[in-house]
Structures are given as structure tokens and as C-alpha cells.
Amino acid sequence: MAKKSTRQAYGEALVELGKINKDVVVLDADLTKSTKTALFQKEFPERHINVGISEADMVGTAAGLATCGKIAFASTFAMFAAGRAFDQIRNTVCYPKLNVKIAPTHAGISVGEDGGSHQSVEDMALMRAIPGMVVLSPADATETKKMVFAAAEYVGPVYIRMGRLDTEVLFDDSYDFQIGLANTIKDGNDVTIVATGLMVEQALKAAKILNEENISVRVINVGTIKPLDGETILKAAQETKFIITAEEHSVIGGLGSAVSEFLSETYPTLVKKLGIYDKFGQSGKGEELLIKYDLTAEKLVNMVKENLK
């Protein structure tokens, strides 16, 4: 399969979007090459603002542009967007419900050699907690592009979490993404793996391995962490024995928490979480770190077998 990073797909999508919507503006905090907003900057220099290493100013400026009818996409690393600019996102964007899209790249431990200080494993938890914030997490390049266009059409604050690492392109252009809806991309009746981001690829690999052992696994891609598609999750809980969640994020406050919170009130069932267990990241190659932190298909296979007992 072809590989492409979600950050690369984001940069390409912005250019496509900019050609059909002149209200789209893009802001960056001196990381245009890394976030791939340089592609938009080259095509539409008059609609791109590099604010420098000043993330709070970037979000505040994006909010100001939104009050003038612009659709502002603000990008930096996830650690700096969700972390350093949290106050501005909460009070300047979400509190007045402004039409700003916070679209960081370099989320999770797969950032690699930049190390734990730059590897945000808490960002979805932070963004989920803000009233009115929509939280999106694409599985591949195709879904990323569709998310960018969906975010531009949605009126209100949106957080789109993207990564640095090249990952397999799982879907073609016929793939249907809608904010608030999860996609069952493989059916099964024994166990359900609910995954997001690059863990969707690992979930599909695990399902294939288990299928050879006559274990039927349903795989659900949750592109929208908030608002969660409760109907699809509930159906899976009712029709399979238990649920495993998989994310490149802390198990505290991310997808696993969202699924557990929902099911505890609607249909209590066993939920096992695969993610980062109360640890920081560390320096290393992205692929190696995913193995070190057990974010693999093999780990999912073992979790399914252990809990089927």
C-alpha cells in the first residue's frame, strides 16, 4: 500500500480548499515546512500568516479573523497548540464559539526523535474537555483531506489531530467521512476494536491475523472523538463480547475514556484500552517507539485472546 503522512495530506487539502473558498486563511507559528502549510503559503501568500514562535498570538489572530467572516486554520505542533495555547483556545475561540480550526501536526509518540517534550499524548483529553469543541483524528491521508473540507463547512471550533509519520493509505476517495459518525470498516461478531488515528491500521492487521484463527473481529474507525457516535458504539457493545479501544494517546481522557464513559451509562460492558499508560514519550524513531509502547497489531491480538478466555 502507498504511504503518506496525515500532515502532508493536510497541506495538500488546504491548497485544494483555498482554490474553491477564498475565505480560507491559514496561520502558522514558524513551522510551515513541518506542518506542510508551506504548500498553502506558496499558493496563496496573501492568505497565509506566519506569526512566529507565538502560539497564543496565532490563536488570538485566528479568532480575530473569524469575527471578520474568515475560516481560519491555525497550525503548529500538537504539544504547542493544545498545551501552550490552551487558554486562548478555551477563552478566545470556544467561549465565544468562533469559527476557528485548530489543526496541529506532530501528535503522539510517533513524532520520533524530538522526544517527550514535543510528543503530545494529552491533547485530545484537553480539547475534549472544552465545551463546544469538536475533536477529529484521521486514520490516513484520505480521511485527513475529507476532514479538512468537513471542518471548513462546519461552523464552529474544530480540533484536527495529525501526525508526522508516513502511514498506509487505507481508504480511497469513495470513503465517506461525516463529523459525528464513526465508520465500521470491518464487520465481526466476536470482538470489537474501536480505533482512531494510526491505530486503525494496526486494528485491521490484528483483525486479519485473528480471522485466520476463526476469531471474528469488528473494526470501527472513530474519526470523530467528540461528539462520539454513541449509536455505532452501542450497537457494537450489544452485538460483540467486549470492546478494545486503540489510540496513540493517553488512555486517560482520549478515545478509550470517551467510549468507557458512554457505555458505563448506556450498556455496561467490558472495555479494554490500548494506548499510553500515564507515561511521557521519549526520543527514538517513530516506528520503534510504537513498538516500545506496544501500539501494535500483535498487542491487539494478544489482548483479544486474553480476554476471550
C-alpha positions, 0 to 999 in steps of 0.5 A, a space after each residue: 500500500 502507498 504511504 503518506 503522512 496525515 500532515 502532508 495530506 493536510 497541506 495538500 487539502 488546504 491548497 485544494 480548499 483555498 482554490 474553491 473558498 477564498 475565505 480560507 486563511 491559514 496561520 502558522 507559528 514558524 513551522 510551515 515546512 513541518 506542518 506542510 502549510 508551506 504548500 498553502 503559503 506558496 499558493 496563496 501568500 496573501 492568505 497565509 500568516 506566519 506569526 512566529 514562535 507565538 502560539 497564543 498570538 496565532 490563536 488570538 489572530 485566528 479568532 480575530 479573523 473569524 469575527 471578520 467572516 474568515 475560516 481560519 486554520 491555525 497550525 503548529 505542533 500538537 504539544 504547542 497548540 493544545 498545551 501552550 495555547 490552551 487558554 486562548 483556545 478555551 477563552 478566545 475561540 470556544 467561549 465565544 464559539 468562533 469559527 476557528 480550526 485548530 489543526 496541529 501536526 506532530 501528535 503522539 509518540 510517533 513524532 520520533 526523535 524530538 522526544 517527550 517534550 514535543 510528543 503530545 499524548 494529552 491533547 485530545 483529553 484537553 480539547 475534549 474537555 472544552 465545551 463546544 469543541 469538536 475533536 477529529 483524528 484521521 486514520 490516513 491521508 484520505 480521511 485527513 483531506 475529507 476532514 479538512 473540507 468537513 471542518 471548513 463547512 462546519 461552523 464552529 471550533 474544530 480540533 484536527 489531530 495529525 501526525 508526522 509519520 508516513 502511514 498506509 493509505 487505507 481508504 480511497 476517495 469513495 470513503 465517506 467521512 461525516 463529523 459525528 459518525 464513526 465508520 465500521 470498516 470491518 464487520 465481526 461478531 466476536 470482538 470489537 476494536 474501536 480505533 482512531 488515528 494510526 491505530 486503525 491500521 494496526 486494528 485491521 492487521 490484528 483483525 486479519 491475523 485473528 480471522 485466520 484463527 476463526 476469531 471474528 473481529 469488528 473494526 470501527 474507525 472513530 474519526 470523530 472523538 467528540 461528539 462520539 457516535 454513541 449509536 455505532 458504539 452501542 450497537 457494537 457493545 450489544 452485538 460483540 463480547 467486549 470492546 478494545 479501544 486503540 489510540 496513540 494517546 493517553 488512555 486517560 481522557 482520549 478515545 478509550 475514556 470517551 467510549 468507557 464513559 458512554 457505555 458505563 451509562 448506556 450498556 455496561 460492558 467490558 472495555 479494554 484500552 490500548 494506548 499510553 499508560 500515564 507515561 511521557 514519550 521519549 526520543 527514538 524513531 517513530 516506528 520503534 517507539 510504537 513498538 516500545 509502547 506496544 501500539 501494535 497489531 500483535 498487542 491487539 491480538 494478544 489482548 483479544 485472546 486474553 480476554 476471550 478466555 
